Amino acid sequence: MDIVSLFYLAESREGVIIGILSMVLLVAIVVFIIASSRSRRLETRYRVLLGNAEGKDAESLLLDYIARTNALTAQLERTQSDLADLEDVCRGHVQKVGILRYNAFEDIGGEQSFSVALLDAGANGIVISGLCARDETRVYAKPVRAGHSTHNLSDEEITAIARAIEGYSGAR
């Protein structure tokens, strides 16, 4: 087929060729719109990923985030170590308190006498008793180890120690 016969064929089928070219152009426009839309969505996601990091590339941002994560991990480990040290120290602090008020003498009313147990987590500490009479008050302190004392304890002191131990609800 020579060029002249192609020209006559195109001229005779001009409407069909225009229709086909219009369809090709329409398909090209639809493909362009879809590609542009996807490109905009990807660009939006990229900007969200980068945040407010104007002028930084993704690699430097990721390296920055990794460095921050490593620093936070180290800080968390130090904090956990400090917390464990504080927990060890706090075990020796007064954590359990038991008190009992009573009348040590029959001629004194109002439960002016008392026994107070001040114990740590291991039930170690002291029990303090104050015996109030009309003319004088006497105060006694006795050491406590594991809820017991090497000194003789009164019933009230034993009760104060028991209240301290029973009232203990665990680490605070």
Backbone as ProteinMPNN parsed JSONL, in Angstrom:
{"seq_chain_A": "MDIVSLFYLAESREGVIIGILSMVLLVAIVVFIIASSRSRRLETRYRVLLGNAEGKDAESLLLDYIARTNALTAQLERTQSDLADLEDVCRGHVQKVGILRYNAFEDIGGEQSFSVALLDAGANGIVISGLCARDETRVYAKPVRAGHSTHNLSDEEITAIARAIEGYSGAR", "coords_chain_A": {"N_chain_A": [[0.838, -1.163, 0.0], [0.576, 2.146, -0.838], [1.401, 5.537, -0.088], [-0.492, 7.305, -1.009], [-2.825, 5.831, -1.305], [-3.28, 5.27, 1.375], [-3.822, 7.789, 2.297], [-6.241, 8.341, 0.944], [-7.795, 6.378, 2.107], [-7.826, 7.215, 4.775], [-9.122, 9.606, 4.437], [-11.611, 8.798, 3.599], [-12.54, 7.469, 5.799], [-12.681, 9.313, 7.822], [-14.34, 10.193, 9.972], [-14.445, 7.925, 11.641], [-11.775, 7.664, 12.354], [-11.365, 10.081, 13.725], [-13.097, 9.665, 15.827], [-11.864, 7.442, 17.074], [-9.376, 8.564, 17.779], [-10.329, 10.542, 19.509], [-11.341, 8.941, 21.552], [-8.957, 7.738, 22.433], [-7.644, 10.035, 23.35], [-9.418, 10.769, 25.418], [-9.165, 8.55, 27.152], [-6.456, 8.885, 27.78], [-6.595, 11.316, 29.169], [-8.14, 10.54, 31.411], [-6.409, 8.621, 32.579], [-4.286, 10.339, 33.186], [-5.515, 12.018, 35.128], [-6.073, 10.169, 37.171], [-3.445, 9.334, 37.803], [-2.386, 11.783, 38.659], [-3.939, 12.255, 40.922], [-3.211, 10.102, 42.604], [-0.528, 10.736, 42.889], [-0.728, 13.162, 44.31], [-1.842, 12.198, 46.707], [0.261, 10.551, 47.612], [2.231, 12.488, 47.942], [1.094, 13.984, 49.993], [1.083, 12.079, 52.082], [3.834, 11.724, 52.307], [4.621, 14.281, 53.197], [3.325, 14.278, 55.671], [4.717, 12.209, 56.893], [7.26, 13.333, 57.059], [6.729, 15.434, 58.701], [7.223, 18.525, 60.335], [9.644, 19.01, 59.222], [11.242, 20.857, 57.413], [13.121, 20.883, 54.498], [14.663, 18.682, 55.186], [15.83, 15.425, 54.463], [14.377, 12.114, 54.182], [16.104, 10.157, 55.176], [17.882, 11.486, 56.968], [16.001, 12.318, 58.817], [15.038, 9.852, 59.817], [17.415, 8.874, 60.963], [17.722, 10.794, 62.944], [15.414, 10.289, 64.506], [16.043, 7.699, 65.355], [18.318, 8.219, 66.918], [17.139, 9.793, 68.923], [15.409, 7.883, 70.033], [17.252, 6.02, 71.029], [18.491, 7.621, 72.971], [16.309, 8.089, 74.68], [15.833, 5.469, 75.489], [18.153, 4.895, 76.945], [17.845, 6.801, 78.967], [15.489, 5.85, 80.15], [16.408, 3.402, 81.165], [18.235, 4.346, 83.092], [16.452, 5.651, 84.787], [14.87, 3.498, 85.651], [16.816, 2.072, 87.053], [17.441, 3.938, 89.059], [14.958, 3.985, 90.325], [14.813, 1.366, 91.31], [16.912, 1.512, 93.152], [15.833, 3.409, 94.92], [13.615, 1.985, 95.855], [14.924, -0.01, 97.311], [16.106, 1.553, 99.314], [13.823, 2.629, 100.511], [12.673, 0.455, 101.772], [13.77, 0.39, 104.29], [12.604, 2.495, 105.581], [10.059, 3.953, 107.708], [7.115, 2.258, 107.361], [5.002, 0.918, 108.348], [2.591, 1.494, 110.703], [1.291, 1.281, 113.89], [-1.069, 1.964, 116.387], [-2.144, 2.222, 119.75], [-4.356, 3.312, 122.116], [-4.891, 3.649, 125.585], [-6.001, 3.118, 128.996], [-3.676, 3.246, 131.35], [-3.643, 3.303, 134.086], [-6.007, 2.958, 136.708], [-7.098, 5.215, 137.919], [-6.938, 7.252, 136.089], [-8.592, 8.651, 133.413], [-9.8, 8.749, 129.964], [-8.092, 7.532, 128.193], [-5.235, 8.174, 128.052], [-2.706, 7.055, 127.963], [-0.432, 5.381, 125.709], [0.662, 3.207, 123.018], [2.865, 3.003, 120.388], [3.784, 1.561, 117.387], [6.399, 1.697, 115.143], [7.365, 0.632, 112.159], [9.451, -0.857, 109.597], [9.485, -2.221, 106.211], [10.25, -4.832, 106.714], [9.207, -5.385, 109.195], [10.761, -4.282, 111.18], [11.917, -2.022, 113.663], [10.749, 0.288, 116.046], [8.925, 0.244, 119.158], [7.054, 2.494, 120.919], [6.062, 3.5, 124.064], [3.909, 5.361, 126.082], [3.205, 6.032, 129.315], [0.765, 7.4, 131.139], [0.259, 8.952, 134.152], [-1.336, 10.51, 137.03], [0.478, 12.334, 138.143], [2.79, 12.106, 136.677], [4.444, 11.242, 133.557], [5.641, 8.515, 131.807], [7.907, 7.438, 129.35], [8.704, 4.864, 127.143], [10.907, 3.14, 124.987], [11.347, 0.494, 122.75], [13.337, -1.785, 120.892], [12.411, -3.39, 117.821], [12.509, -6.351, 115.994], [11.774, -8.078, 113.144], [9.107, -8.145, 113.95], [9.238, -8.833, 116.621], [10.638, -8.426, 119.949], [13.65, -8.193, 121.873], [13.315, -7.338, 124.38], [11.023, -7.43, 127.153], [7.654, -7.273, 126.274], [4.689, -5.388, 126.711], [1.176, -6.252, 126.796], [-0.218, -4.299, 125.4], [1.781, -3.155, 123.814], [2.416, -5.338, 122.204], [-0.003, -5.552, 120.877], [-0.009, -3.091, 119.472], [2.166, -3.51, 117.748], [1.182, -5.703, 116.309], [-1.047, -4.486, 115.091], [0.275, -2.679, 113.446], [1.61, -4.401, 111.685], [-0.531, -5.887, 110.573], [-2.017, -3.837, 109.43], [-0.537, -3.097, 107.309], [-0.447, -2.676, 103.888], [1.095, -3.374, 101.718], [3.636, -2.285, 99.312], [3.759, 1.22, 98.739]], "CA_chain_A": [[0.0, 0.0, 0.0], [1.385, 3.345, -0.919], [0.985, 6.641, 0.772], [-1.677, 7.945, -1.576], [-3.984, 5.003, -0.967], [-3.511, 5.464, 2.814], [-4.438, 9.098, 2.445], [-7.632, 8.209, 0.523], [-8.477, 5.547, 3.116], [-8.025, 8.066, 5.944], [-10.108, 10.609, 4.087], [-12.927, 8.171, 3.521], [-12.909, 7.023, 7.154], [-12.301, 10.437, 8.678], [-15.181, 10.195, 11.172], [-14.031, 6.806, 12.493], [-10.443, 7.974, 12.888], [-11.538, 11.143, 14.73], [-13.717, 9.009, 16.991], [-10.849, 6.625, 17.742], [-8.427, 9.481, 18.395], [-11.016, 11.171, 20.644], [-11.379, 7.94, 22.637], [-7.592, 7.623, 22.95], [-7.402, 11.253, 24.121], [-10.225, 10.685, 26.624], [-8.502, 7.57, 28.027], [-5.22, 9.51, 28.255], [-6.97, 12.315, 30.18], [-8.552, 9.797, 32.618], [-5.179, 8.063, 33.17], [-3.555, 11.473, 33.77], [-6.21, 12.449, 36.349], [-5.841, 9.14, 38.203], [-2.032, 9.414, 38.204], [-2.207, 13.026, 39.432], [-4.58, 12.06, 42.229], [-2.329, 9.222, 43.389], [0.687, 11.497, 43.183], [-1.057, 14.096, 45.395], [-1.98, 11.431, 47.952], [1.601, 10.154, 48.038], [2.922, 13.686, 48.413], [0.507, 14.304, 51.301], [1.625, 11.096, 53.034], [5.257, 12.029, 52.473], [4.719, 15.466, 54.056], [2.942, 13.86, 57.027], [5.838, 11.414, 57.401], [8.362, 14.227, 57.384], [6.305, 16.367, 59.744], [7.597, 19.925, 60.098], [11.074, 19.003, 58.911], [11.458, 21.505, 56.127], [14.461, 20.793, 53.948], [15.382, 17.479, 55.598], [15.426, 14.244, 53.722], [13.839, 11.045, 55.02], [17.198, 9.434, 55.839], [18.34, 12.242, 58.137], [14.926, 12.271, 59.803], [15.054, 8.532, 60.456], [18.592, 8.812, 61.836], [17.411, 11.639, 64.103], [14.466, 9.547, 65.336], [16.772, 6.584, 65.973], [19.152, 8.794, 67.981], [16.246, 10.16, 70.026], [14.938, 6.636, 70.65], [18.361, 5.482, 71.812], [18.659, 8.477, 74.149], [15.191, 7.813, 75.583], [16.039, 4.137, 76.051], [19.185, 5.032, 77.983], [17.244, 7.544, 80.083], [14.552, 4.94, 80.81], [17.201, 2.439, 81.942], [18.734, 5.053, 84.286], [15.307, 5.89, 85.665], [14.522, 2.221, 86.27], [17.863, 1.769, 88.029], [17.219, 4.845, 90.188], [13.752, 3.534, 91.017], [15.173, 0.163, 92.075], [17.692, 1.974, 94.308], [14.903, 4.045, 95.857], [12.825, 0.927, 96.486], [15.775, -0.632, 98.326], [16.249, 2.497, 100.418], [12.529, 2.803, 101.173], [12.356, -0.705, 102.612], [14.236, 0.685, 105.637], [11.849, 3.616, 106.139], [8.831, 3.587, 108.411], [6.028, 1.982, 106.436], [3.906, 0.306, 109.088], [2.354, 2.21, 111.952], [0.17, 0.786, 114.678], [-1.207, 2.748, 117.61], [-3.16, 1.772, 120.691], [-4.538, 4.202, 123.272], [-5.5, 2.875, 126.671], [-5.854, 3.623, 130.367], [-2.663, 2.447, 132.037], [-3.944, 3.32, 135.512], [-7.447, 3.021, 136.902], [-7.546, 6.533, 138.366], [-6.786, 8.205, 134.978], [-9.512, 8.332, 132.319], [-9.545, 9.386, 128.679], [-7.085, 6.783, 127.422], [-4.092, 9.065, 127.86], [-1.51, 6.259, 127.696], [-0.415, 4.913, 124.318], [1.776, 2.44, 122.47], [2.976, 3.231, 118.95], [4.804, 0.762, 116.71], [6.876, 2.291, 113.89], [8.108, -0.479, 111.568], [9.753, -0.793, 108.167], [8.869, -3.295, 105.424], [10.582, -6.123, 107.314], [8.687, -5.366, 110.572], [11.84, -3.851, 112.066], [11.756, -0.631, 114.062], [10.624, 0.493, 117.484], [7.623, 0.449, 119.754], [7.174, 3.538, 121.937], [4.905, 3.515, 124.959], [3.836, 6.467, 127.033], [2.286, 5.706, 130.4], [0.376, 8.668, 131.75], [-0.351, 8.909, 135.479], [-1.786, 11.835, 137.425], [1.602, 13.21, 138.465], [3.948, 11.937, 135.791], [4.326, 10.446, 132.34], [6.87, 7.796, 131.493], [7.963, 7.016, 127.954], [9.631, 3.756, 126.937], [11.117, 2.739, 123.597], [11.952, -0.836, 122.675], [13.597, -2.17, 119.501], [11.612, -4.493, 117.258], [13.124, -7.046, 114.848], [10.881, -9.079, 112.552], [7.865, -8.169, 114.699], [9.472, -9.263, 118.004], [11.655, -7.64, 120.645], [14.428, -8.918, 122.887], [12.815, -6.826, 125.654], [9.668, -7.851, 127.469], [6.643, -6.383, 125.72], [3.372, -5.429, 127.348], [0.094, -6.66, 125.892], [-0.54, -3.151, 124.554], [2.857, -3.034, 122.818], [2.221, -6.45, 121.265], [-1.161, -5.17, 120.05], [0.418, -2.019, 118.561], [3.001, -4.143, 116.711], [0.282, -6.5, 115.461], [-1.822, -3.553, 114.263], [1.158, -2.14, 112.398], [1.872, -5.448, 110.691], [-1.786, -6.209, 109.887], [-2.478, -2.689, 108.668], [0.349, -2.884, 106.162], [-1.141, -3.156, 102.669], [2.042, -3.538, 100.614], [4.41, -1.091, 98.93], [2.907, 2.325, 98.29]], "C_chain_A": [[0.893, 1.241, 0.0], [0.746, 4.464, -0.095], [-0.298, 7.279, 0.272], [-2.913, 7.136, -1.208], [-4.291, 5.107, 0.531], [-4.213, 6.793, 3.047], [-5.915, 9.048, 2.06], [-8.433, 7.396, 1.534], [-8.796, 6.387, 4.354], [-9.094, 9.105, 5.656], [-11.51, 10.022, 4.044], [-13.42, 7.733, 4.904], [-12.579, 8.102, 8.191], [-13.084, 10.446, 9.99], [-14.766, 9.104, 12.15], [-12.688, 7.117, 13.137], [-10.538, 9.064, 13.96], [-12.146, 10.553, 16.0], [-12.704, 8.196, 17.785], [-9.837, 7.518, 18.442], [-9.046, 10.213, 19.597], [-11.067, 10.224, 21.832], [-9.993, 7.778, 23.263], [-7.264, 8.845, 23.807], [-8.175, 11.23, 25.435], [-9.603, 9.706, 27.62], [-7.218, 8.161, 28.593], [-5.519, 10.543, 29.338], [-7.371, 11.624, 31.483], [-7.326, 9.221, 33.325], [-4.369, 9.177, 33.828], [-4.189, 11.935, 35.079], [-5.981, 11.454, 37.479], [-4.402, 9.207, 38.709], [-1.772, 10.669, 39.037], [-2.793, 12.882, 40.832], [-3.71, 11.186, 43.136], [-1.051, 9.954, 43.798], [0.441, 12.491, 44.317], [-1.197, 13.372, 46.729], [-0.62, 10.993, 48.481], [2.38, 11.342, 48.579], [2.4, 14.099, 49.794], [1.043, 13.353, 52.366], [3.092, 11.375, 53.325], [5.436, 13.232, 53.4], [4.327, 15.137, 55.494], [4.08, 13.074, 57.663], [6.986, 12.31, 57.836], [8.002, 15.22, 58.48], [6.678, 17.787, 59.362], [9.063, 20.049, 59.73], [11.297, 19.568, 57.517], [12.91, 21.342, 55.7], [15.245, 19.573, 54.388], [14.906, 16.317, 54.755], [15.026, 13.137, 54.707], [14.947, 10.322, 55.785], [17.678, 10.172, 57.085], [17.271, 12.273, 59.219], [14.911, 10.942, 60.547], [16.256, 8.393, 61.386], [18.38, 9.644, 63.096], [16.454, 10.921, 65.047], [15.143, 8.377, 66.036], [17.643, 7.096, 67.115], [18.3, 9.187, 69.182], [15.758, 8.919, 70.769], [16.029, 6.029, 71.508], [18.585, 6.295, 73.081], [17.544, 8.222, 75.157], [15.319, 6.441, 76.231], [17.076, 4.191, 77.165], [18.629, 5.752, 79.203], [16.268, 6.663, 80.857], [15.297, 3.919, 81.666], [17.761, 3.091, 83.205], [17.612, 5.275, 85.289], [14.894, 4.611, 86.371], [15.548, 1.818, 87.32], [17.701, 2.645, 89.265], [16.009, 4.416, 91.006], [14.039, 2.286, 91.849], [15.988, 0.543, 93.306], [16.785, 2.608, 95.36], [14.035, 3.014, 96.574], [13.631, 0.234, 97.571], [15.912, 0.267, 99.551], [14.943, 2.596, 101.208], [12.147, 1.614, 102.045], [12.768, -0.473, 104.062], [13.508, 1.851, 106.293], [10.596, 3.114, 106.84], [7.708, 3.443, 107.392], [4.792, 1.438, 107.154], [3.777, 1.026, 110.43], [1.133, 1.603, 112.629], [0.115, 1.557, 115.982], [-2.342, 2.167, 118.443], [-3.186, 2.757, 121.848], [-5.272, 3.403, 124.342], [-5.318, 3.617, 127.99], [-4.858, 2.72, 131.078], [-2.962, 2.335, 133.53], [-5.439, 3.551, 135.683], [-7.927, 4.416, 137.283], [-7.418, 7.61, 137.282], [-7.733, 7.772, 133.867], [-9.041, 8.958, 131.022], [-8.472, 8.72, 127.841], [-5.896, 7.658, 127.057], [-2.797, 8.311, 127.581], [-1.585, 5.72, 126.266], [0.778, 3.994, 124.079], [1.729, 2.619, 120.959], [4.103, 2.36, 118.414], [5.122, 1.434, 115.379], [7.821, 1.277, 113.245], [8.383, -0.237, 110.089], [9.108, -1.986, 107.461], [9.144, -4.672, 106.015], [10.111, -6.259, 108.752], [9.798, -5.098, 111.573], [11.612, -2.39, 112.415], [11.708, -0.51, 115.569], [9.155, 0.506, 117.872], [7.84, 1.435, 120.902], [5.888, 3.514, 122.761], [5.022, 4.7, 125.89], [2.779, 6.133, 128.075], [2.0, 6.985, 131.167], [-0.323, 8.411, 133.081], [-0.771, 10.335, 135.82], [-0.621, 12.796, 137.595], [2.762, 13.118, 137.487], [3.578, 11.129, 134.549], [5.678, 9.804, 132.087], [6.798, 7.294, 130.051], [9.046, 5.958, 127.818], [9.721, 3.463, 125.437], [11.842, 1.407, 123.589], [12.166, -1.178, 121.194], [12.725, -3.356, 119.089], [12.348, -5.036, 116.043], [12.183, -8.149, 114.399], [9.618, -9.246, 113.389], [8.002, -8.585, 116.151], [10.558, -8.395, 118.614], [12.391, -8.535, 121.636], [14.02, -8.464, 124.288], [11.402, -7.375, 125.892], [8.687, -6.806, 126.962], [5.352, -6.518, 126.503], [2.342, -5.888, 126.318], [-0.247, -5.532, 124.917], [0.523, -2.957, 123.466], [2.745, -4.139, 121.775], [1.06, -6.125, 120.32], [-0.774, -4.09, 119.048], [1.267, -2.586, 117.423], [2.121, -4.943, 115.758], [-0.56, -5.595, 114.556], [-0.974, -2.972, 113.14], [1.367, -3.153, 111.302], [0.61, -5.759, 109.904], [-2.253, -5.076, 108.997], [-1.64, -2.407, 107.443], [-0.271, -3.483, 104.922], [-0.196, -3.309, 101.499], [2.729, -2.224, 100.293], [3.472, -0.025, 98.391], [3.591, 3.074, 97.198]], "O_chain_A": [[1.85, 1.335, 0.769], [-0.319, 4.304, 0.501], [-1.108, 7.746, 1.073], [-3.939, 7.705, -0.837], [-5.458, 5.038, 0.917], [-5.094, 6.899, 3.9], [-6.755, 9.629, 2.747], [-9.602, 7.685, 1.79], [-9.887, 6.292, 4.915], [-9.885, 9.446, 6.536], [-12.48, 10.684, 4.413], [-14.628, 7.647, 5.125], [-12.231, 7.782, 9.328], [-12.492, 10.696, 11.04], [-14.737, 9.334, 13.359], [-12.488, 6.865, 14.325], [-9.868, 8.98, 14.989], [-11.75, 10.907, 17.111], [-12.681, 8.249, 19.014], [-9.475, 7.254, 19.588], [-8.36, 10.472, 20.586], [-10.866, 10.635, 22.974], [-9.87, 7.691, 24.485], [-6.67, 8.707, 24.876], [-7.639, 11.634, 26.467], [-9.524, 10.007, 28.811], [-6.917, 7.96, 29.77], [-4.781, 10.641, 30.319], [-6.979, 12.077, 32.558], [-7.217, 9.322, 34.547], [-3.821, 8.981, 34.913], [-3.475, 12.215, 36.042], [-5.724, 11.85, 38.616], [-4.168, 9.144, 39.916], [-1.022, 10.622, 40.012], [-2.201, 13.341, 41.809], [-3.506, 11.511, 44.306], [-0.564, 9.801, 44.918], [1.293, 12.655, 45.19], [-0.732, 13.861, 47.759], [-0.379, 11.06, 49.687], [3.107, 11.215, 49.564], [3.173, 14.512, 50.658], [1.42, 13.798, 53.451], [3.534, 11.272, 54.469], [6.292, 13.216, 54.283], [4.926, 15.659, 56.434], [4.375, 13.255, 58.845], [7.612, 12.067, 58.868], [8.889, 15.785, 59.118], [6.482, 18.209, 58.223], [9.656, 21.111, 59.917], [11.514, 18.823, 56.561], [13.824, 21.637, 56.471], [16.404, 19.432, 53.999], [13.736, 16.234, 54.381], [15.303, 13.221, 55.904], [14.74, 9.916, 56.928], [17.862, 9.561, 58.138], [17.59, 12.257, 60.407], [14.786, 10.914, 61.771], [16.128, 7.85, 62.484], [18.804, 9.254, 64.184], [16.657, 10.939, 66.261], [14.842, 8.094, 67.196], [17.701, 6.469, 68.173], [18.686, 8.947, 70.326], [15.701, 8.911, 71.999], [15.753, 5.566, 72.615], [18.841, 5.732, 74.145], [17.802, 8.145, 76.358], [14.955, 6.267, 77.394], [16.883, 3.586, 78.22], [18.906, 5.364, 80.338], [16.222, 6.723, 82.085], [14.862, 3.605, 82.774], [17.769, 2.473, 84.27], [17.801, 5.107, 86.494], [14.597, 4.633, 87.565], [15.185, 1.279, 88.366], [17.809, 2.16, 90.391], [16.032, 4.475, 92.236], [13.555, 2.168, 92.974], [15.792, -0.025, 94.381], [16.953, 2.367, 96.555], [13.754, 3.155, 97.764], [13.097, -0.079, 98.636], [15.841, -0.203, 100.686], [14.962, 2.641, 102.438], [11.36, 1.772, 102.978], [12.187, -1.067, 104.971], [13.773, 2.164, 107.454], [10.135, 1.998, 106.6], [7.39, 4.379, 106.658], [3.68, 1.493, 106.628], [4.742, 1.145, 111.184], [0.081, 1.436, 112.013], [1.146, 1.779, 116.616], [-3.349, 1.69, 117.92], [-2.162, 3.007, 122.485], [-6.151, 2.594, 124.047], [-4.584, 4.602, 128.08], [-5.161, 1.564, 131.374], [-2.565, 1.358, 134.165], [-6.06, 4.26, 134.89], [-9.071, 4.764, 136.99], [-7.756, 8.768, 137.53], [-7.673, 6.625, 133.424], [-8.004, 9.62, 130.984], [-7.996, 9.306, 126.868], [-5.596, 7.853, 125.879], [-1.872, 8.887, 127.009], [-2.667, 5.616, 125.688], [1.758, 4.0, 124.825], [0.691, 2.415, 120.329], [5.228, 2.404, 118.91], [4.223, 1.707, 114.584], [8.941, 1.08, 113.717], [7.651, 0.489, 109.416], [8.28, -2.682, 108.048], [8.344, -5.589, 105.831], [10.564, -7.154, 109.465], [9.779, -5.625, 112.685], [11.17, -1.607, 111.575], [12.506, -1.115, 116.284], [8.27, 0.742, 117.05], [8.706, 1.229, 121.751], [4.782, 3.509, 122.221], [6.095, 4.999, 126.415], [1.603, 5.971, 127.752], [2.897, 7.574, 131.77], [-1.356, 7.744, 133.137], [-0.594, 11.254, 135.02], [-0.73, 13.965, 137.223], [3.634, 13.987, 137.485], [2.559, 10.44, 134.501], [6.719, 10.459, 132.146], [5.767, 6.794, 129.599], [10.162, 6.126, 128.31], [8.724, 3.533, 124.718], [12.815, 1.206, 124.315], [11.311, -0.907, 120.351], [12.359, -4.2, 119.907], [12.762, -4.276, 115.168], [11.837, -9.041, 115.174], [9.108, -10.358, 113.527], [6.999, -8.685, 116.858], [11.303, -7.717, 117.906], [11.836, -9.499, 122.164], [14.341, -9.128, 125.273], [10.691, -7.734, 124.953], [8.863, -5.609, 127.188], [4.966, -7.615, 126.908], [2.614, -5.906, 125.118], [-0.531, -5.783, 123.746], [0.192, -2.631, 122.326], [2.958, -3.895, 120.587], [1.131, -6.388, 119.12], [-1.173, -4.163, 117.885], [1.106, -2.19, 116.269], [2.292, -4.871, 114.541], [-0.761, -5.907, 113.382], [-1.45, -2.795, 112.018], [1.31, -2.815, 110.12], [0.67, -5.885, 108.681], [-2.82, -5.313, 107.93], [-2.001, -1.563, 106.624], [-0.59, -4.672, 104.899], [-0.66, -3.37, 100.361], [2.455, -1.191, 100.905], [2.514, -0.325, 97.679], [3.042, 4.046, 96.678]]}, "name": "protein", "num_of_chains": 1, "seq": "MDIVSLFYLAESREGVIIGILSMVLLVAIVVFIIASSRSRRLETRYRVLLGNAEGKDAESLLLDYIARTNALTAQLERTQSDLADLEDVCRGHVQKVGILRYNAFEDIGGEQSFSVALLDAGANGIVISGLCARDETRVYAKPVRAGHSTHNLSDEEITAIARAIEGYSGAR"}
